[in-house]
Amino acid sequence: MWKKTLVVQEICGVDGGGTPVACNGLNQSDINVPNGIAGLNDNGNVTANVSTQAQYTASNGSLVSAIQDSLGAGAQDALAGDINAIWLGGFSLPVVSGGAGDAATSAIVNIVARPYGNYNNGCALCVIATGGTQTDSAGRAAISGTDWHEGVSANAGMGDIVGFYEHLDNAPARLILPVTAYTATSVTLASALTAEQINQLRAGMYIWSNSIDTSLTDTGSSSGQIPTARFYGGYVTGWSGNTITVNGWSVFEQAPGTGAVPDVTKLDTSLYSSRTTPTVWIGSPGKVFARNVYASYVEPTAGAETSLAHEYQAEETDFATYAKTPHSVKYSGYVISPQSNGTINDGTEFTEDSAGVVVSGSLPIQISLWGGCNSSAIYGQSLYVASHCSRFDASTAVGKTFTLSENVAIADGMSYRQITRLQQDVAGANPNLYVGPVVTPGTNPSVTNRTQSWYGTISGYVNGAIKYGMSDSSVALCGSGSNCGLTVSGSGDVTVGPGHTVQIEPATGDGVNGAPYFSAPSGNTLKLQDSGGTNASLSVTGTLSANAGTTPGSMSASDLNNVYRPAQDGTQMWCSDCKLNGVTGVAAFYHANGTKWTDSQNNPISN
């Protein structure tokens, strides 16, 4: 093998021992040194960082060489990943060092790729946080995720590529170990740690116990939330034999105290753990974040500003289109799509405080929707908010409507829709605003396609509405959405529309009479009637005044004497055929104690 090497190398001489020396050959002293090469370990792996250097002139005029770009281990800092961290980036020139002696970064990192297929072939950058392997379901990116080796069936759902793909899961703990005892700063294991187990331990790892603080009450389960965590946890600080030391124990998501010691006789039986023996989990999370963007702002000292940045955006997603054909491109923005694949998949698997979008904090505006005239602000199964552009103007046709918003509930195959809409009632005038329910048979054909959706249309049964007059500041109650009876004007006057009646339901019914109601049969007449077809009565506790007089009802003497028996003593009627002093027509008065009618002088009436 050595002779083959000599065949392709030019021999420039021999060393002091008589061994041939190749021209420009590699010496042992050239490995892992400046201007040399990186060395390999016994497995053929590079042990040195991959880096490039640059030179700059220092303020004293000297030429300084420093690392500019690097791929390798960072500072030996346990909080920054220690030996387990791989750092890719560059460093500032001139060199600025941190407290641990590591250089500050400044260079730009560019990742350029061209995805072409499914799984990991479909992402420019795949970030996978898992305890699995490269070829299991976690290690393979879920991009058009069906194996094409299985044949044409894999074509269902094909065609996706992803710029930045992330995967996270509740990966199993690095170690799950039985326990015999605890102290305030340690746990004693049932057996000594093996070399393989020690190889997985790191300082700063999470460690959890199934021993609980029984003084805490579970208030989560009864309110549809995750059970209140009562188990202890801490950080690994060291290990030896069958002992792991920790920084101290505290209950997960509770304010830490001092001196807490988990009790091996008080074990968790909740959703978190139902193991019957004392156990610790090492290297597993208590909560998983898919992504956590942290930004900070420190206001500079006036007159000594170090930064001029005062505006922040947590994230911006731009989508530039250069379309020529209507409906030629689809864009969905952010899609949050929990997928329930277990035996419970009706939504009850989630806690009652689970949410797709949570906006918190004291921002003046928490959600801002700023779309164009062709943009519906919200399109959902139960909520619709239209564009701000009604496109109503002086030429809008009478009867045209524009839906501003809609709330929907479905019951027994019917959609109950509370709709707020504009309606053009008078040509050239301001449109009026209507708020009221519409019942439509069936359910909305689509809440993701505006062409197929019935949002923006009034279909079904219009059950009523409140009408706000935009020209006269009035408010009206409208039966069936259009028969507006009771109206309050802008000045506060109450009007009942022409041809409508005001009916007053009695407090108790007698099974004979209906309900009295007022109507206006002519321009200057107010009539009181009874819906049951009987006579209606008007009772006035005070004085009834009529400037032009009153007109009683009219009956014949025969009807008064033989038929009509009013309930009220003193009832007055006009006897149309009675005669008094040779004049036909007499005012008649009813006497309840004698059940008879008389004239004003208590004389019997007759004709």
C-alpha positions in Angstrom: 0.0 0.0 0.0 2.9 2.3 0.8 4.5 1.5 -2.5 1.3 2.5 -4.4 1.4 5.8 -2.6 5.0 6.4 -3.8 3.9 5.8 -7.3 1.7 8.9 -7.4 4.0 11.1 -5.3 7.2 12.8 -6.5 10.1 11.9 -4.2 12.1 15.0 -3.3 14.6 13.3 -1.0 15.1 11.3 2.2 14.9 12.3 5.8 17.7 11.8 8.3 16.8 8.1 8.8 16.9 7.4 5.1 13.1 7.4 4.6 11.9 8.8 1.3 10.1 12.1 1.6 7.4 13.1 -0.9 7.4 16.5 -2.4 4.8 18.8 -0.5 4.1 15.8 1.8 2.1 15.9 5.0 3.8 15.8 8.3 2.3 14.8 11.7 3.1 18.3 12.9 0.8 19.8 10.2 -2.3 18.2 11.8 -4.7 20.4 13.9 -2.4 23.5 13.8 -2.7 26.8 12.0 -2.2 26.6 8.3 -2.3 22.8 8.6 -5.2 20.3 8.2 -7.9 18.9 10.4 -7.2 15.6 12.0 -9.3 12.5 12.0 -10.1 10.2 14.9 -10.1 6.4 14.8 -13.5 6.4 13.1 -12.4 8.8 10.4 -14.4 11.8 11.8 -13.0 15.3 11.9 -12.3 16.4 15.4 -11.5 20.0 14.8 -13.9 22.9 14.1 -14.4 24.0 10.5 -13.6 27.7 10.3 -12.2 30.4 8.1 -10.0 33.3 9.2 -9.8 36.9 8.2 -7.3 39.7 9.0 -7.9 43.3 10.0 -5.6 46.1 11.1 -5.9 47.0 14.8 -5.9 50.5 16.1 -2.1 50.2 16.9 -1.4 49.3 13.3 -0.7 45.6 13.8 -2.3 43.0 11.6 -4.6 40.7 13.5 -5.9 37.3 12.4 -9.2 36.0 13.8 -11.9 33.4 13.0 -14.6 34.9 10.8 -16.9 31.9 10.1 -17.1 28.7 12.1 -18.9 25.4 12.3 -18.1 23.6 15.5 -18.4 23.6 19.3 -19.1 26.9 21.0 -18.1 28.2 24.4 -18.0 25.5 27.1 -21.1 26.9 28.8 -23.7 24.5 30.2 -26.5 27.0 29.7 -25.6 27.3 26.0 -25.4 23.6 25.2 -21.8 22.9 26.3 -20.3 20.0 24.3 -23.7 19.0 22.9 -24.1 22.3 20.9 -23.1 22.9 17.4 -22.6 26.5 16.5 -22.9 27.8 12.9 -22.1 31.4 12.3 -19.5 34.1 12.3 -17.8 36.5 14.6 -17.4 40.2 14.8 -14.2 41.9 13.6 -12.5 43.4 15.6 -13.0 40.5 18.0 -15.4 41.2 20.9 -15.4 38.6 23.6 -18.1 37.7 26.1 -17.7 36.8 29.8 -16.9 33.2 29.0 -14.2 34.2 26.5 -16.3 33.4 23.5 -16.4 35.8 20.6 -19.5 37.8 19.7 -21.2 36.9 16.5 -21.9 39.1 13.5 -21.6 37.2 10.2 -24.6 36.3 8.1 -25.8 32.7 7.6 -27.4 31.9 4.3 -29.1 28.5 3.7 -29.9 27.9 0.0 -31.7 24.8 -1.1 -34.1 23.6 -3.8 -36.6 21.1 -2.5 -37.9 18.6 -5.1 -40.0 15.8 -3.6 -41.8 14.7 -0.5 -40.7 14.0 3.1 -37.3 15.6 3.8 -36.7 16.0 0.1 -39.4 18.6 0.3 -37.9 21.1 2.8 -35.1 23.6 2.4 -34.5 23.5 6.2 -36.0 20.8 8.4 -35.7 21.3 12.1 -36.6 18.2 14.0 -36.7 18.0 17.8 -37.4 14.4 18.8 -36.1 11.4 20.6 -36.6 9.3 17.5 -34.3 8.4 14.6 -33.7 9.8 11.1 -35.9 7.2 9.5 -38.9 6.9 11.9 -42.0 9.0 11.7 -40.5 11.9 13.6 -37.2 12.0 11.6 -39.0 12.1 8.3 -40.7 15.5 7.6 -44.4 15.2 7.2 -44.5 16.7 3.7 -46.8 15.0 1.3 -46.1 12.1 3.6 -46.8 8.9 1.7 -44.0 6.6 0.6 -43.9 6.5 -3.2 -42.4 3.1 -3.0 -45.9 1.9 -2.3 -47.1 2.7 -5.7 -49.6 5.2 -7.2 -51.6 5.4 -4.0 -48.9 7.7 -2.7 -49.9 10.3 -5.2 -52.8 11.4 -3.0 -51.7 14.6 -1.4 -48.5 14.9 -3.4 -46.9 18.1 -4.6 -46.0 20.0 -1.4 -42.7 21.7 -0.6 -41.8 23.7 2.5 -39.2 26.4 3.1 -38.9 25.9 6.8 -40.3 22.7 8.4 -40.4 22.1 12.2 -41.2 19.0 14.1 -41.7 18.6 17.9 -43.1 15.9 20.0 -43.3 14.8 23.6 -40.2 12.6 23.2 -39.6 10.0 25.8 -37.3 10.9 28.7 -33.6 10.1 28.2 -33.7 8.0 31.3 -36.6 6.6 33.4 -35.3 5.2 36.7 -36.7 3.6 39.8 -36.1 5.5 43.1 -35.6 4.5 46.7 -35.2 7.9 48.5 -34.9 11.7 48.2 -33.1 14.4 50.0 -33.5 18.2 49.4 -30.8 18.1 46.8 -30.6 14.5 45.5 -32.4 11.3 44.6 -31.2 7.8 45.4 -31.7 5.3 42.6 -32.6 1.7 43.0 -29.3 0.7 41.4 -26.1 2.3 40.3 -26.0 4.1 37.0 -24.5 2.1 34.1 -21.9 3.5 31.8 -24.6 3.8 29.0 -26.9 5.7 31.3 -24.1 8.1 32.5 -23.3 8.8 28.8 -26.8 10.2 28.4 -26.7 12.5 31.5 -26.0 16.2 31.2 -25.8 18.9 33.8 -28.8 21.1 33.5 -31.2 18.4 32.4 -34.8 18.5 33.6 -35.6 15.8 36.2 -39.2 15.0 37.3 -40.5 12.8 40.1 -43.9 11.1 40.4 -43.9 12.0 44.1 -46.5 14.8 44.7 -47.3 17.6 47.1 -50.6 16.4 48.6 -51.3 19.8 50.1 -52.2 21.0 46.6 -55.7 20.5 45.3 -56.4 19.5 41.7 -58.7 22.2 40.4 -58.0 21.6 36.7 -59.8 18.3 36.1 -63.2 19.5 37.2 -63.0 22.6 34.9 -62.1 20.8 31.7 -58.4 21.5 32.0 -55.2 19.5 32.5 -55.0 18.2 36.1 -53.2 20.6 38.4 -49.6 19.5 38.4 -48.5 18.4 41.9 -45.3 16.5 41.0 -41.8 17.7 41.9 -39.0 18.6 39.5 -35.6 20.2 39.3 -32.3 20.4 37.3 -29.6 17.7 37.3 -26.3 19.1 38.7 -24.2 15.9 39.0 -24.2 12.1 39.5 -22.2 9.4 41.1 -23.0 5.7 41.7 -26.7 5.4 42.4 -27.1 9.1 43.3 -28.1 12.1 41.1 -27.8 15.5 42.6 -30.2 18.4 41.8 -30.4 22.1 42.4 -33.4 21.6 44.6 -37.0 20.3 44.3 -40.1 22.3 43.6 -43.6 21.5 42.3 -44.0 22.0 38.5 -45.6 25.4 37.7 -45.7 26.4 41.4 -43.5 29.1 43.0 -40.3 27.4 44.2 -39.7 27.1 48.0 -36.6 25.8 49.8 -35.9 22.5 51.4 -38.7 20.5 49.8 -38.1 16.7 49.9 -40.3 14.5 47.7 -42.0 11.6 49.6 -41.7 8.2 48.1 -45.0 7.1 49.7 -47.1 9.9 48.1 -47.3 9.1 44.3 -49.2 10.7 41.5 -52.3 8.9 40.2 -53.4 11.6 37.7 -53.1 12.0 33.9 -49.4 12.7 34.3 -48.5 9.4 35.9 -50.1 6.3 37.4 -46.9 4.4 38.1 -47.1 2.5 41.4 -43.4 2.8 42.3 -41.3 5.9 42.9 -39.8 7.0 39.6 -37.8 9.8 38.0 -37.8 11.0 34.4 -34.6 12.7 33.2 -34.3 14.8 30.1 -38.0 15.2 29.1 -39.9 18.4 28.9 -42.9 19.6 30.9 -44.2 21.8 28.1 -43.4 21.9 24.4 -43.3 25.1 22.3 -43.2 24.7 18.5 -41.6 28.1 18.3 -40.8 30.9 20.7 -39.9 34.3 19.3 -38.3 36.5 22.0 -37.6 40.1 21.3 -36.6 42.8 23.7 -36.4 46.6 23.8 -34.4 48.7 26.2 -34.9 52.5 25.8 -31.5 54.1 25.3 -30.3 56.9 27.6 -31.1 60.3 26.0 -28.0 61.9 24.6 -26.1 58.6 24.7 -28.2 56.5 22.3 -26.7 53.2 21.2 -29.6 52.2 18.9 -32.2 54.1 16.8 -34.6 51.1 16.5 -38.0 51.9 18.1 -40.3 49.7 15.9 -40.8 46.0 16.2 -42.8 43.4 14.3 -42.7 39.9 15.7 -43.1 38.4 12.3 -44.0 39.5 8.8 -45.1 37.2 5.9 -45.2 38.8 2.5 -46.7 37.2 -0.6 -46.0 38.9 -3.9 -48.2 38.0 -6.8 -47.7 38.9 -10.5 -51.0 37.4 -11.8 -52.7 38.1 -15.1 -55.7 35.8 -14.8 -58.5 36.1 -12.1 -58.6 33.2 -9.6 -55.2 31.9 -10.8 -53.5 31.6 -7.4 -54.6 30.5 -3.9 -53.1 31.8 -0.7 -54.0 30.7 2.8 -51.6 32.5 5.1 -51.4 30.9 8.5 -53.3 27.6 8.8 -53.7 26.2 12.3 -55.0 22.6 11.9 -55.0 20.3 15.0 -55.4 16.8 13.8 -57.2 14.4 16.1 -56.3 10.8 15.2 -57.1 9.0 18.5 -60.3 7.3 19.7 -61.6 10.7 20.9 -61.7 13.2 18.0 -64.7 15.4 18.6 -62.9 18.2 20.3 -63.3 16.9 23.8 -59.8 15.6 23.8 -58.6 19.2 24.2 -58.8 21.2 27.4 -61.5 23.8 27.7 -58.8 26.5 27.6 -57.2 25.3 24.4 -57.2 27.9 21.6 -56.0 28.2 18.1 -54.9 31.9 18.5 -54.3 33.6 21.9 -53.6 37.3 22.0 -52.6 38.6 25.4 -51.0 41.7 26.9 -52.0 45.3 27.1 -51.7 46.2 23.4 -54.1 49.0 22.4 -55.2 47.0 19.4 -55.0 43.2 19.8 -56.2 42.2 16.3 -56.2 44.6 13.3 -57.9 43.5 10.0 -57.0 45.8 7.2 -58.3 44.4 3.9 -59.5 45.8 0.6 -62.9 46.2 -0.9 -62.8 42.7 -2.2 -61.8 41.3 1.2 -64.2 39.7 3.7 -62.8 40.4 7.1 -63.9 37.1 8.8 -65.4 34.0 7.2 -66.2 31.3 9.7 -68.8 28.7 10.5 -70.6 30.8 13.0 -69.3 34.3 12.3 -69.1 36.5 9.2 -67.7 40.0 8.9 -67.9 41.7 5.5 -65.6 44.2 3.8 -66.0 47.8 4.7 -67.0 48.7 1.2 -70.8 48.5 0.7 -70.6 50.0 -2.8 -73.9 51.8 -2.0 -74.3 55.3 -3.6 -77.0 57.6 -4.9 -77.7 55.3 -7.9 -78.2 52.1 -5.8 -81.4 50.3 -6.7 -84.3 50.2 -4.2 -84.3 46.8 -2.4 -80.6 46.1 -2.6 -79.0 44.8 0.6 -75.5 44.6 1.9 -74.6 42.3 4.8 -72.3 43.8 7.3 -72.0 40.8 9.7 -73.7 37.6 10.6 -73.8 35.2 13.5 -75.0 31.6 12.9 -76.2 28.7 15.0 -77.5 25.4 13.6 -80.4 23.5 15.1 -82.3 20.6 13.7 -81.0 21.1 10.2 -81.9 24.8 10.2 -79.4 27.8 10.2 -80.5 30.6 12.6 -78.7 33.7 11.3 -78.6 37.0 13.1 -77.8 39.4 10.3 -76.9 43.1 10.3 -77.5 44.6 6.9 -77.9 47.8 4.9 -81.0 48.1 2.7 -81.8 50.7 0.1 -85.5 51.6 0.9 -85.8 54.9 -0.9 -84.1 55.9 -4.2 -81.4 58.4 -3.7 -81.7 58.4 0.1 -79.3 57.0 2.7 -79.7 53.2 3.1 -81.3 52.0 6.3 -79.7 49.6 8.8 -81.5 46.4 9.7 -80.7 44.0 12.5 -82.7 40.8 12.8 -82.9 37.0 12.5 -83.2 35.0 9.3 -83.9 31.3 9.4 -82.5 29.4 6.4 -83.1 25.6 5.8 -79.9 23.6 5.7 -76.3 24.7 6.4 -74.0 27.1 4.6 -72.6 25.2 1.5 -69.1 26.6 2.1 -67.3 28.9 4.6 -64.1 28.7 2.6 -65.3 29.7 -0.8 -67.2 32.9 -1.3 -68.8 31.9 -4.6 -70.4 28.9 -2.9 -71.3 30.5 0.4 -74.6 32.1 1.2 -73.0 34.8 3.3 -74.0 38.2 2.0 -77.4 37.0 0.8 -80.8 37.1 2.5 -82.4 33.7 1.9 -85.0 31.8 4.0 -87.5 33.2 6.5 -86.9 36.8 7.6 -88.4 36.7 11.1 -88.2 40.3 12.1 -85.8 43.2 12.4 -85.0 46.4 14.1 -84.7 49.2 11.5 -82.5 52.2 12.0 -83.4 55.1 9.8 -80.2 56.6 8.5 -81.9 59.7 7.1 -84.3 60.6 10.0 -82.6 59.0 13.0 -85.6 56.8 13.7 -85.9 53.3 15.2 -88.6 50.9 14.1 -89.7 47.4 15.0 -90.5 45.4 11.8 -92.4 42.2 11.7 -91.1 39.7 9.0 -88.3 42.2 8.5 -90.3 44.6 6.5 -93.7 45.3 8.2 -92.5 48.2 10.4 -95.2 49.0 12.9 -93.9 50.8 16.0 -91.5 53.7 15.2 -89.7 56.0 17.5 -88.7 59.2 15.7 -85.4 61.1 16.1 -87.3 63.4 18.4 -88.6 60.6 20.6 -92.2 60.5 19.3 -93.8 57.1 19.0 -95.8 56.2 15.9 -97.8 53.1 14.8 -97.7 52.8 11.1 -100.9 53.1 8.9 -103.1 50.1 8.9 -101.4 48.6 12.0 -103.1 48.0 15.4 -101.9 48.2 19.0 -103.2 45.1 20.8 -103.0 44.8 24.6 -103.1 41.3 26.0 -105.2 41.1 29.3 -103.4 40.0 32.4 -106.0 37.1 32.7 -108.2 35.7 30.0 -111.9 34.8 30.5 -112.2 32.3 27.7 -114.8 34.5 26.0 -113.3 37.9 25.3 -110.0 38.2 23.3 -107.6 41.1 23.7 -108.5 44.8 23.2 -106.7 46.6 20.5 -106.6 50.1 19.0 -106.9 50.8 15.3 -107.2 53.8 13.0 -109.8 53.0 10.4 -109.8 56.5 9.1 -107.6 59.6 9.2 -109.2 61.1 12.3 -110.6 58.1 14.1 -109.1 55.9 16.9 -111.2 52.8 17.4 -111.0 50.4 20.4 -112.1 46.8 19.6 -111.8 43.3 21.0 -110.0 40.6 19.1 -112.5 38.1 20.3 -115.4 39.8 18.5 -117.0 41.2 21.7 -117.3 44.7 22.8 -114.2 46.3 24.3 -114.2 48.6 27.3 -112.1 51.6 28.1 -111.7 52.5 31.7 -110.5 55.9 32.8 -109.6 56.3 36.5 -109.4 60.1 36.2 -111.4 62.5 34.0 -112.0 61.8 30.4 -112.1 65.1 28.4 -113.4 65.5 24.9 -113.2 69.0 23.3 -115.6 68.1 20.5 -117.9 65.9 22.5 -118.3 62.1 22.8 -120.5 59.8 20.8 -121.9 56.8 22.6 -122.8 53.6 20.8 -126.3 53.3 19.2 -128.9 50.6 19.7 -132.7 50.2 19.3 -135.1 50.3 22.3 -135.8 46.6 21.7 -132.1 45.7 21.9 -131.5 47.9 25.0 -134.5 46.6 26.9 -134.2 42.9 25.9 -130.6 42.1 24.9 -127.8 44.4 26.0 -126.8 44.1 29.6 -123.4 45.9 30.1 -121.3 45.0 33.1 -120.8 48.6 34.2 -123.6 50.5 36.1 -124.2 53.9 34.5 -123.3 52.8 31.0 -124.6 55.3 28.4 -126.0 54.4 25.0 -128.0 56.2 22.3 -131.5 54.8 21.8 -131.9 55.4 18.1 -135.7 54.8 17.9 -136.8 56.1 21.3 -139.0 59.2 21.5 -139.0 61.9 24.1 -141.2 65.1 23.8 -141.9 64.1 20.2 -138.2 63.9 19.2 -136.7 60.6 18.0 -133.4 59.7 19.6 -132.8 59.6 23.3 -129.7 59.3 25.6 -130.2 56.1 27.6 -128.6 55.1 30.9 -128.2 51.6 32.3 -129.2 50.8 35.9 -127.5 47.6 37.0 -129.5 47.2 40.2 -132.7 47.1 38.2 -131.3 45.7 35.0 -133.1 48.4 33.0 -132.5 51.3 30.7 -133.9 54.8 31.4 -133.6 58.3 30.1 -131.8 61.1 32.0 -134.8 61.5 34.2 -135.0 57.8 35.1 -138.1 57.3 33.0 -138.4 54.0 31.1 -137.4 54.3 27.4 -139.7 53.4 24.6 -140.5 54.1 21.0 
